[in-house]
Amino acid sequence: MTGKRRFGLWVMVAFAAGAATVTAVAEEPHLASALSSLQEARDDLSLTHDNKDGHPQAAMALIDKAVAEIRAVGQ
């Protein structure tokens, strides 16, 4: 398989996996709401001006894990 065909295959697989995740989350309004709230919280944390002893970064890492768990529902 050529490099371009292999890349195209990976893109299709990634798109299909993403579509399945979106569908599963969309079918559960509470999951969709939680995902939106987590993403908003992460955006807010990223705007902090002071390091605050690394706590905002630690919170963002935990949010990333929570988002990954919610997205895993559709897989």
Sine and cosine of phi, psi and omega as CSV:
sin_phi,cos_phi,sin_psi,cos_psi,sin_omega,cos_omega
0.00,0.00,0.73,-0.69,-0.02,-1.00
-0.96,0.29,0.29,-0.96,-0.01,-1.00
-0.87,0.50,-0.66,0.76,-0.01,-1.00
-0.92,0.39,-0.66,0.75,0.00,-1.00
-0.92,0.39,-0.64,0.77,0.01,-1.00
-0.90,0.43,-0.68,0.74,0.04,-1.00
-0.89,0.46,-0.69,0.72,0.02,-1.00
-0.87,0.49,-0.63,0.78,0.03,-1.00
-0.90,0.43,-0.69,0.72,0.02,-1.00
-0.89,0.46,-0.63,0.78,0.02,-1.00
-0.89,0.46,-0.69,0.73,0.01,-1.00
-0.90,0.43,-0.66,0.75,0.02,-1.00
-0.90,0.44,-0.70,0.71,0.01,-1.00
-0.89,0.45,-0.65,0.76,0.02,-1.00
-0.90,0.43,-0.70,0.72,0.01,-1.00
-0.90,0.44,-0.66,0.75,0.02,-1.00
-0.90,0.43,-0.66,0.75,0.03,-1.00
-0.90,0.43,-0.64,0.77,0.01,-1.00
-0.91,0.42,-0.63,0.78,0.03,-1.00
-0.91,0.43,-0.64,0.77,0.02,-1.00
-0.91,0.42,-0.72,0.69,0.00,-1.00
-0.87,0.49,-0.67,0.74,0.00,-1.00
-0.89,0.45,-0.72,0.69,-0.02,-1.00
-0.89,0.45,-0.67,0.74,0.00,-1.00
-0.93,0.36,-0.63,0.77,0.00,-1.00
-0.90,0.43,-0.50,0.86,0.01,-1.00
-0.96,0.28,-0.28,0.96,0.02,-1.00
-0.89,-0.46,1.00,-0.08,-0.09,-1.00
-0.86,0.51,-0.49,0.87,0.01,-1.00
-0.94,0.34,-0.57,0.82,0.06,-1.00
-0.93,0.36,-0.66,0.75,0.02,-1.00
-0.89,0.46,-0.66,0.75,0.03,-1.00
-0.90,0.43,-0.68,0.73,0.02,-1.00
-0.89,0.45,-0.68,0.74,0.01,-1.00
-0.88,0.47,-0.70,0.71,0.03,-1.00
-0.88,0.47,-0.70,0.71,0.00,-1.00
-0.90,0.45,-0.67,0.75,0.02,-1.00
-0.90,0.44,-0.67,0.74,0.00,-1.00
-0.91,0.41,-0.62,0.78,0.05,-1.00
-0.91,0.41,-0.66,0.75,0.02,-1.00
-0.89,0.45,-0.65,0.76,0.02,-1.00
-0.89,0.45,-0.68,0.74,0.04,-1.00
-0.87,0.50,-0.69,0.72,0.01,-1.00
-0.89,0.45,-0.69,0.72,0.01,-1.00
-0.89,0.45,-0.57,0.82,-0.03,-1.00
-0.93,0.37,-0.25,0.97,-0.02,-1.00
-1.00,-0.03,0.00,1.00,-0.01,-1.00
-0.89,0.45,0.65,-0.76,-0.08,-1.00
-1.00,0.01,-0.39,0.92,-0.06,-1.00
-0.90,-0.43,0.53,-0.85,-0.03,-1.00
-0.89,0.45,-0.50,0.87,0.00,-1.00
0.78,0.62,0.71,0.71,0.02,-1.00
0.85,0.52,0.46,0.89,0.06,-1.00
0.99,0.13,0.03,1.00,-0.04,-1.00
-0.91,0.42,-0.66,0.75,0.05,-1.00
-0.87,0.49,-0.64,0.77,0.01,-1.00
-0.92,0.40,-0.64,0.77,0.04,-1.00
-0.90,0.43,-0.65,0.76,0.02,-1.00
-0.90,0.43,-0.65,0.76,0.03,-1.00
-0.90,0.44,-0.61,0.79,0.05,-1.00
-0.90,0.44,-0.65,0.76,0.04,-1.00
-0.92,0.39,-0.62,0.78,0.06,-1.00
-0.89,0.45,-0.67,0.74,0.04,-1.00
-0.85,0.53,-0.65,0.76,0.03,-1.00
-0.92,0.40,-0.66,0.75,0.01,-1.00
-0.90,0.44,-0.67,0.74,0.04,-1.00
-0.88,0.47,-0.68,0.73,0.02,-1.00
-0.88,0.47,-0.62,0.78,0.02,-1.00
-0.91,0.42,-0.67,0.74,0.01,-1.00
-0.91,0.43,-0.68,0.73,0.01,-1.00
-0.92,0.40,-0.46,0.89,0.01,-1.00
-0.93,0.37,-0.31,0.95,0.03,-1.00
-0.84,0.55,-0.60,0.80,-0.06,-1.00
-1.00,0.08,0.04,1.00,-0.07,-1.00
-0.97,-0.23,0.00,0.00,0.00,0.00
